């Protein structure tokens, strides 16, 4: 693919054009998992069409930073090239793990069976991250299709931030002599 861009400055009437070659990888025929999209919230209501993903409202968290006191880590991903469901093979499995910056496992969610809706699937998940120390963490998602025996793993970093939020303070004006008499 070729991406063409054109910018025009309306004040100076100057413009610039550029192009960029994009290589979009093929998912091939084996099971694949999209990249993880971290979210601030995920819901079934479609209040904002900009964040609509397959019937879900996925409000992104591009900074991938979560407050220390937050108890949940919402994220979204897609699974492709599952074998078509039949009466025997109608489920696939997802497993989740969170490790710290040294590679130590902090949270492991064993494989859960999920009913196949077809050959692809959208998946939202929320993990309880209470108790995670502040710092950089790695989320791993492994999807497995038992019918084909194939697996796919994707990983992405997120951060737990323990700094206190800035608070607005009321402006205190110096007291006047009249205020003191009151």
Secondary structure, 3 states (H helix, E strand, C coil): CEEEEEEEECCCCEEEEEEEECCCCCCCCCCEECCCEEEEEEECCCCCHHHEECCEEEEECCCCEEECCCCEEEEEEEEECCCCCCCCCCEEEEEEEEEECCCCEEEEEEEEEEECCCCCEEEEEEEECCCCCCEEEEEEEEEEECCCCEEEEEEEEEEEECCCCCCCCCCCCCCCHHHHHC
